[in-house]
Amino acid sequence: MRIDMTVNGTARQIDTEADRPLLEVLREDLGLTGTKYGCGEGQCRACTVLLDGRVVASCRTPISTAAGKKITTIEGLALNGRLHRVQQAFIAEGAMQCGYCVPGMILTATAFLEKTPHPSEAQIAEAMNGNLCRCAGYPRLIAAIHHAAKGGAHA
Amino acid sequence: MPEIFEIEPERYELFEAPRYIFTPTRREFLATLGVGIMVVPAIAQQRRGGGGGANVPVGSRLHIATDGTVTVLSGKVEVGQGARTELAMAAAEELRLPLEQMRVILGDTDLTPNDGLTAGSGTTPRTVPSVRSAAAAAREMLLSTAAERWHADRATLRITNGRITHDGKSFGYADLASALAGVQPNTTALTKVDDWKILGTSQYRADAHAIVTGKHEYPSDIKRPGMLYGCVLRAPAYNSKLKSADLTAAQKLPGVVAVKDGDFAGCAASTSYAARKAVAAIAAEWDTKEHPSSDVLFTHLKSHAKPGRSASERGSISTGLAAAAKKHTATYQVPFIAHAPMEPRAAVAEWVDGKLTVWTGTQNPFGVRDQLMQAFHLTADKVRVIQPDSGGGFGGKHISDAALEAARLAKEAGKPVCVRWTRAEEFMWAYFRPAGLFEIEAGLDAEGRLTAWKFVNYNAGGAALETPYKVANAHHHFLGSQSPLREGSYRGIAATANNFARECFMDELASAANLDPLEFRLRNADNDRLRAVLQAAAKKFRFAERRAAKKGIGIAGGTEKGSYVAACVELDPTTGKIREFCMAFECGKILNPANLRAQVEGSIIQGLGGALTEAIEFAGGKLKNGSFARYKVPRFKDVPTLDVVLLDRPDLAPAGAGETPIIAVAPAIANAAFHAYGERRRAMPVKMGRA
């Protein structure tokens, strides 16, 4: 089927099978490999993207449901080359070991901070609990999200 | 030396043949035999352990470009543990260069020296010195060459930011690089710890920008022109053999390449979706034999124990037990667990003019190259393996399967092929940390000192088998077994299992002796470094005070690979949740405090999984919990209050730190559970609540 969608601000047209996961279309058809496969069952959230501003697991999102929607991937978060404050905070706090979970963490945190600009540590843990980091770098990830929350206005 | 140390002492390494040996074509046979080379994998070399200090000339370790950029070359790989930053720091320190000017190439079999597996906490104690001594030799030779050219006294030369200056004149390193030909590493010119400017400081990953923008290319992100996506036919259960596979239907699908070669069958297509559909269209028949279930795991391990490995023995156990005022015995169990790195196994293979290049996530690039050589009947010059910094390893990425699969499909397709394992494949077809069964017996004198120590381990592995506590009469025995699952290395592998059994049993002995568990350990420990971490953790945590005030307080210590750890824990007896975790860790001189802290915190939290929730369950040849929905690993909400105490010892050589912190996690928790419930916990994962 033909899918029209907006990816990182650019109109995209894809002709593909309706039940292909959005994740695979982003990675294989559009070359946006910043979105990661982790489990294919929505349990690790490495594949997180924003669909009309909402956090979704792209591995469990059939491409057909992306039709007509706006998608933001990690590649589209920086504006005009300026990193989003969550991205900046991750660098400042060294919030990565292997870094494979980081794109999903950043997008989840970005959507969360939009709604909860001044979160407590417990709120961060609750909101981020769906995102797995097997290096278990959670303390630094929490520090980075705190850092971003304190870091002022949206980039 | 007891025989135990002649087998793999520090890791339970997988030394199995490649999963597939593909049918050679006549041309390959001639190419291999024609030049008179027997293709023999370099297993003897790999067996030397984590390796890391390939003794190579400076020119193989460092490259100085004409623009002055210095590149460090190492066969080690980056899987998130910080090797790239650490090796850059090591070279920058000795070359007096800013860290930002260093480039590092890791894990490329055509470019880097073979530093062995990235395993066994080997990069810090072996590769760092190797890089430092090469860089120090280079610095000294550059200085001497500059002095010669200027006819100047060498002692009057200054060296800053990659330039050598004297009397208003200067040379860049590139101007003098030709002098480095044939220079050998120099261990006597190393910069003293007191003079370090870069080593010993906190440094984060240099490529953080690429990671937060999604630009960093992990092995599963590599894309080559014309690349197809592969999917492999998997057996329905363990102990299965492919009887037949009819590819007709798969081959009729548009754009699909399908292959059957021996035990291998798979398809490649322009999307992974199409490749999956094609594999689903293969009509396969399997011969499946019975496979034991995890319910009978520990009786299976004991009944299939392999004799032949002798015990290490000192003094006499019977004399020691006869002299004891108190005797005690217990058995412990450790299940199989999975590494489950965030990035599953992945490989991209490309054949150009008979040469195979594979990009893959591996802790063993040279081992993967050797297996590709074996499987495809190739000589070393025809195979290149590159490991782009990958998404986690934890000892789990030592095998070549995905590389072999991608290469076989790429060969058939005549195009590059990418094979990325699914999470289900990663759980089922990778390998596991070995399960183990332990039988321990000990005697104590009237003062609570060990008189005898008998420790028997079935299948868990030999690392950290020997007790670090003082005892005159000791018997340590590791017996291999017939493992029902494929097993191999894991972060801290056998040391975690051995230390769990040992430190839980020490706690039981403390109770038997009516001694506080810290006091009991200190009474039996004559190793100053072990005593120091136990005391540091206990002091920071206020162990004695808190243990007297409430229930659910535990302690454990341990040592492995030259570093020392102790942990104190408080758990909530009602919920079983870990409230607070305090760890003291000492690994000699600290090279990168920020990275060390991250490794220690990561070890604690990853270790909570093995301690509390992780155990692979299987029946009928299938995993019962081979998914993140069923196999529970630590998440944000599981993180307790953490308190990490790093003891810096500038007088001691740096030891690796990626593994040892994990060995104290489970026993500290099991001992806290005993304190909470008054019942012993003798199995991982530790059950909370009263039985």
Interface residues (C-beta under 8 A of the other chain):
Chain A: T16 E17 R20 P21 E24 R27 E28 D29 G31 L32 T33 G34 T35 K36 Y37 G38 C39 G40 E41 Q43 C44 A46 T73 I74 E75 L77 A78 L83 Q87 F90 I91 G94 M96 Q97 C98 G99 Y100 C101 V102 P103 I106 I124 A125 E126 M128 N129 G130 N131 L132 C133 R134 C135 A136 G137 Y138 P139 R140 L141 I142
Chain B: V79 G80 Q81 G82 Y204 R205 A208 H209 I211 V212 T213 G214 K215 H216 E217 Y218 S220 D221 K223 Y229 T271 S272 Y273 H339 A340 P341 M342 E343 P344 D389 S390 G391 G392 G393 F394 R420 T422 R423 A424 A594 A598 E601 G602 S603 I604 I605 Q606 S627 F628 A629 V633 P634 R635 F636 K637 V639 L642
